Amino acid sequence: MQRWPTIAIKAIAILTGLIFLVYVSIAVYINFNKKELLTAINKELNSSLNGSLVIGSMEPSFLKGFPGISVSLRDVSLRDSLWKTHQHTLLQAKDLDVSINAIALITGTIRINRVGINNARIYLFTDSAGYSNTSVFKKNNKVKNKETEGGSTAEIRRLSLNNVAFILDNRQGHKLFRLAIKSVKGKIDHTGDGWKAGVNLNILINDLAFNTRKGSFLKDKLMNGSFSLRYNNETDVIDLEKKEVSIGEGDFQIGGKFDMSKKPVEFVITLDSDELEWKDASSLLTKKIAGKLNKFDLTAPIAVKAVIAGNMVPGSQPSIDVSCKVKNNVLTSPGGIVDKCSFTGVFTNHAQKGKGNNDPNSLIKLYHFTGDYEKISFTMDSVHINDLTNPVATGTFRSKFPIVRLNQVFGEDLLKFNGGVADVNLVYKADMVDLELRKPIFKGTINIENADIDYQPRKLNFKNSSIGLRFTENDLLIKNIQVQSGSSIVKMEGSVKNFMNLYYTAPERILFNWEINSPRINLGEFLGFLALRKRVKTVKKRNSGFMDQLNVVLEKSNVDMRMRIDKVIYDKFTATDANANLTLSESGIKMKDISVRHAGGTLRLNGSVLQKGSLNHFKINTKIANVNIRDFFYSFNNFGLQTFTHKNLKGFLFSRNTISGSVTDMGKIVPRSLNGTVIFDIRKGALIGFEPIMGVGKFAFPFRDLENITFSNLNGKFDIRGEKVTINPMMVNSSVLNMNVAGVYSLGKGTNIALDVPLRNPKKDADITDKKEIQERRMKGIVLHILATDGDDGKIKFKWNKNHK
């Protein structure tokens, strides 16, 4: 028994020596016959190719591949038969090493220990018609049967590539992959049901374009890491185990699957990163997409998961699904900065089944988006951005915040907010241009409480204001509005039909319908509506587009107001039970069916105010009934008259007037601007201390009391033309005297009034009841013909009317 170990050792030694002798013999044979062998190899390989394989030289490497047979092939090139047409060489290598296991070869198994490709260029080319230079390899339709034909399939154990340029140029499918392979080292273990491999790589990705018309992914990015692959013969699937790989500046866990059983081959690649910088992520995408994403930024890294799936069909675009989680981050966007930003995001380029993987079928979803914008906290439960070719954003927006913070968002040129709280709950839809929302359409509510707002174009201030806005599909409903300006309190409700459609396309057609009630309005606190609306300067700043459009709407829209006011005050004027229908437009104000109670009577008015420059041109028709004339004149500052004032009047006025003129933006009537007609009837009236009459009395009726002249009824017609008032022939029947009056009274120069005054004392006819007799006796006796004209001192002078006929 002790002899068997010795015999075994000797046998192994002899066997090893024989193998070594065989190896040396083969190596020596190759070395001395390499020229003939190279010629034979070239001939044999070219016989199975649709093209040509050229090997410049072959050198055996004794120590490189021991115990295998190793050869180094120099200047290797492989070209297809149509190379002269397209000029793209499939393989061009300066150095190609192959090592075959000599012992396995003796047993009939071809085991390639190592294949090394160095300083090479691999160019896989497909032209626009579908022809590929890989057709250099002849197709063999015969299926080899190992049991009947013997032999074995070659098994490669190690593969390495160093300094290899790899190009896949598929012009039919518009695909271009360009890789600068610095180093790839792979180890392959063959199992009974397939193989498994580990690969370490260091590759510069110059281009990864699945569709060259869309641009390249991973442009000029360095990939460094390791992969584990497993192939199953039965399923014909290559599984890529998830491993950490660096791409550019980011670290990813990459996995996937390649289904070789499908024709064409289908693949799924997954990329995960727990901490990825926004700029690093965007730099991995196409230039076009990155350009859009770079308008945004997130301060802290985010967690990202991506799945890319597709096939090798010419022109196909892979499906892309990306999800990310953002928590307590800072988002920078074209619209501003969002602090404390958190959301879950999802992207897909195949939103609807059957419509392809493309931009029009792309969808971005953002869930539970929260943050602070200009210190305004908000929540968007869901945001959808559909169709990246013509993107449309839809979503919800909820926020409750101090309204003063809007000054930071929109500026203070149009509206200045000084206090109050806004509660916003909206569903919106908007186009996106350069990743900014344009022309949003809203549904939902905006409620504002206790607001203090300055409307800058008209210098109006509203305090303790409450506003309720409700946006429906098309209309705007405005509820429970209460505004206070000074001592005025206004309660309003209103609506705008078709508001959302007209807001952007035709603001001049917008009509606000208001129902207004108020216990008290001081018109002096709203004089801003008489002033020309101040133009708001466009400021180049964030959100200026929204405020510019709002400014246009406020400037061009129309307002129809139905007003019910308990008490109206303006300067000296006071009225009650006011009712009015007003229409406000860009050009001015239209007044319809205005009625008030004033000075014991009623006033009714229709008319308009046209704004031009710094003046307001008005035209009104009025009816006055049973108004205390003294109070009436006092309330309107005697209508600009200097000589004839409320102090000279007593009685009750009935009048119909058509007057036009101008009023300043301070509510003052412009002197000498009035034009129109005044038809009046004064009942139970009196003239008190009226200078023209007293002037006549000084020399005509020295013994009559002209300080207080009473009359039961006085009517007449005045035609007003600027500074001149034409007194149509008018009979004055009073307690002191009778007279006929006609002529022109001027507020400047040009007074010329004819007065025909009988000396007969009206008291003598006091007992006569026959009106006809009274009329006949009225002008009997001596009649004085007096002319009132301008004096040198600016006062009215009286003289005999020499021109009387």
ABEGO torsion letter per residue (X at the ends): XAAAAAAAAAAAAAAAAAAAAAAAAAAAAAAAAAAAAAAAAAAAAAAABBEBBBBABBBBBAAAAOABBBBBBBGBBBBBAAAAAAGBBABBBABBBBBBBAAAAAAGBBBBABBBBBGBBBBBBBBAAGBBAAAABBBBABBBBAAAAEEBBBBBABBBBBGBBBBBBBAAAGBBBBBBBABBBBBBBBBAAEBBBBBBBBBBBABBBABAAAEBBGBGBBBBEBBBBBBBAAAGBBBBBBBBBBBEABBBBBBEBBBAABOBBBBBBBBBBABBBAAAAAAABBAAAAAAAAABBBABBBBBBBBBBBBABBGBBBBBBBBBBBBGBBBBBAAEBBBGBBBBBBBBABABBGAEBBAAABBBBBBGBBEBBGGBBBBBABBBBBGAABBBBBEBBBBBBBAAAAAAAAEAAABBBABEBBBBBBBBBBBBBGGBBBGBBBBEBBBBBGBBBBBAAAGBBBBGBBBBBBBBAABBBBBGBBBBBEABBBBBBBBBBGAAAAAAABAAABBBBBBBBBABBBAAAAAAAABBBBBBBBBBBBGAAAAAAAAAAAAABBBBBBBBBABBBBEABBBBGBBBBBBBBAAEBBBBGBBBBBGGBBBBBBEBBBBBEABBBBBBBBBBBGBBAAAAAAAAGGGGBAABBAAABBEBBBBBBBBBEBBBAAGBBBBGABBEBBBBBBBGBBBBGBAAAAAAAAAABAABBAABBBBABBBBBBBBBEABBBBBBBBBBBAABBBBBBEBBBABBGBBBBBBBBABBAAAAAABABAAAAAAAAABEBBBBBBBBBBAAGBBBBBBBAABX
